[in-house]
Amino acid sequence: MMKKDWQLKDESEINDVIEKAKRTFPFLQDDQLIKDRAQLFKALGDETRLRIVGMLMHTDLCMCEITAGLQLPPSTVTHHLKLLERGKVVHVYKQGKFTIYRLNREAVMSLIQERRDVRV
């Protein structure tokens, strides 16, 4: 079977594609939700940040514990934690002199759970 030549979609067809995308991914209907989702994916798009998420999966931790566990400079860990916070991947709270980080499980679990049937 021979492949036919690509036919460019007209404006009406492109608009139809956009509407279908919005029905498939409702967050695409709201600019703020798009920005929030982009921040979430940006926050998860780094090996170090995924390691931090893995640690926080099991317990809340302070920055010094994360630094010790990853054996990275505090400034590096602080940078990654800020991006995780901005992406709403972690919640931050104070306990005495410590700043504690807690994983926002609802935001990340369905995105990062391993699926062996999906190949990248």
NUKE-649662 format. One record per residue (C-alpha): x, y, z; residue number from 1. Coordinates in nm, 4 decimals, always signed. Layout:
! residues N
      east     north        up  drenfi
         X         Y         Z     NUM
...
! end
This chain:
! residues 120
      east     north        up  drenfi
   +0.0000   +0.0000   +0.0000       1
   +0.1394   +0.3337   -0.1041       2
   +0.1393   +0.6288   +0.1343       3
   -0.0474   +0.9306   +0.0033       4
   +0.1115   +1.2737   +0.0088       5
   +0.0660   +1.4859   +0.3170       6
   -0.2246   +1.7254   +0.2931       7
   -0.2022   +2.0442   +0.4977       8
   -0.5012   +2.1041   +0.7209       9
   -0.6970   +2.4218   +0.6682      10
   -0.7856   +2.6649   +0.9488      11
   -1.1149   +2.4909   +1.0209      12
   -0.9443   +2.1516   +1.0550      13
   -0.6753   +2.2959   +1.2818      14
   -0.9443   +2.4556   +1.5012      15
   -1.1136   +2.1147   +1.5210      16
   -0.7842   +1.9580   +1.6341      17
   -0.7473   +2.2273   +1.9020      18
   -1.1011   +2.1650   +2.0301      19
   -1.0383   +1.7895   +2.0439      20
   -0.7159   +1.8517   +2.2372      21
   -0.9055   +2.0665   +2.4893      22
   -1.1629   +1.7906   +2.5383      23
   -0.8875   +1.5333   +2.5844      24
   -0.6834   +1.7550   +2.8179      25
   -0.9256   +1.9942   +2.9928      26
   -0.6410   +2.1946   +3.1495      27
   -0.5682   +2.3297   +2.7985      28
   -0.8816   +2.5457   +2.8309      29
   -0.7260   +2.7652   +3.0993      30
   -0.3997   +2.9605   +3.0581      31
   -0.3193   +2.9447   +3.4305      32
   -0.3725   +2.5690   +3.4385      33
   -0.1419   +2.5333   +3.1381      34
   +0.1268   +2.7333   +3.3208      35
   +0.0789   +2.5255   +3.6365      36
   +0.1061   +2.1991   +3.4432      37
   +0.4187   +2.3232   +3.2631      38
   +0.5769   +2.4115   +3.6005      39
   +0.4905   +2.0641   +3.7282      40
   +0.6566   +1.8939   +3.4321      41
   +0.9561   +2.1274   +3.4523      42
   +0.9930   +2.0422   +3.8197      43
   +0.9904   +1.6700   +3.7441      44
   +1.2190   +1.7001   +3.4417      45
   +1.5502   +1.6576   +3.6197      46
   +1.7323   +1.3542   +3.7616      47
   +1.8212   +1.5223   +4.0912      48
   +1.4654   +1.6418   +4.1447      49
   +1.3336   +1.2927   +4.0734      50
   +1.5742   +1.1586   +4.3371      51
   +1.4371   +1.4127   +4.5840      52
   +1.0814   +1.3063   +4.4960      53
   +1.1832   +0.9448   +4.5561      54
   +1.3166   +1.0332   +4.9008      55
   +1.0064   +1.2343   +4.9896      56
   +0.7854   +0.9467   +4.8772      57
   +0.8740   +0.7746   +5.2034      58
   +0.8896   +1.0551   +5.4582      59
   +0.9000   +1.4308   +5.5030      60
   +1.2564   +1.5637   +5.5146      61
   +1.4365   +1.8866   +5.5932      62
   +1.6820   +2.0389   +5.3482      63
   +1.9862   +1.9236   +5.5470      64
   +1.8641   +1.5622   +5.5347      65
   +1.8106   +1.5819   +5.1588      66
   +2.1554   +1.7402   +5.1173      67
   +2.3161   +1.4622   +5.3205      68
   +2.1281   +1.1920   +5.1325      69
   +2.2196   +1.3224   +4.7886      70
   +2.5698   +1.4346   +4.8895      71
   +2.5244   +1.7634   +4.7055      72
   +2.6051   +2.1211   +4.8098      73
   +2.3229   +2.2963   +4.9999      74
   +2.2973   +2.5642   +4.7295      75
   +2.2283   +2.2977   +4.4658      76
   +1.9639   +2.1266   +4.6789      77
   +1.8018   +2.4625   +4.7579      78
   +1.7775   +2.5394   +4.3859      79
   +1.6082   +2.2056   +4.3133      80
   +1.3721   +2.2367   +4.6092      81
   +1.2630   +2.5831   +4.4912      82
   +1.1751   +2.4408   +4.1489      83
   +0.9857   +2.1536   +4.3106      84
   +0.7982   +2.4034   +4.5267      85
   +0.7201   +2.6282   +4.2286      86
   +0.5863   +2.3256   +4.0408      87
   +0.3694   +2.2360   +4.3421      88
   +0.5457   +1.9006   +4.3672      89
   +0.6308   +1.9644   +4.7328      90
   +0.4622   +2.1416   +5.0196      91
   +0.6841   +2.3345   +5.2597      92
   +0.6237   +2.3933   +5.6282      93
   +0.8258   +2.5159   +5.9243      94
   +0.8869   +2.3122   +6.2375      95
   +1.0989   +2.5019   +6.4856      96
   +1.4154   +2.6091   +6.3077      97
   +1.3679   +2.3514   +6.0302      98
   +1.2026   +2.3911   +5.6915      99
   +1.0360   +2.0603   +5.6120     100
   +0.9448   +1.9332   +5.2644     101
   +0.6475   +1.7062   +5.2004     102
   +0.5643   +1.5420   +4.8689     103
   +0.2372   +1.6531   +4.7070     104
   +0.1345   +1.2966   +4.6281     105
   -0.1855   +1.3905   +4.4474     106
   +0.0059   +1.6013   +4.1974     107
   +0.2800   +1.3542   +4.1122     108
   +0.1902   +0.9914   +4.1816     109
   -0.0014   +0.9217   +3.8620     110
   +0.2708   +1.0933   +3.6579     111
   +0.5732   +0.9120   +3.7957     112
   +0.4500   +0.5634   +3.8736     113
   +0.6397   +0.3165   +3.6654     114
   +0.4569   +0.1708   +3.3698     115
   +0.6408   -0.1173   +3.2142     116
   +0.4092   -0.1245   +2.9128     117
   +0.5142   +0.2214   +2.7928     118
   +0.8375   +0.2653   +2.6008     119
   +0.9999   +0.6048   +2.5572     120
! end
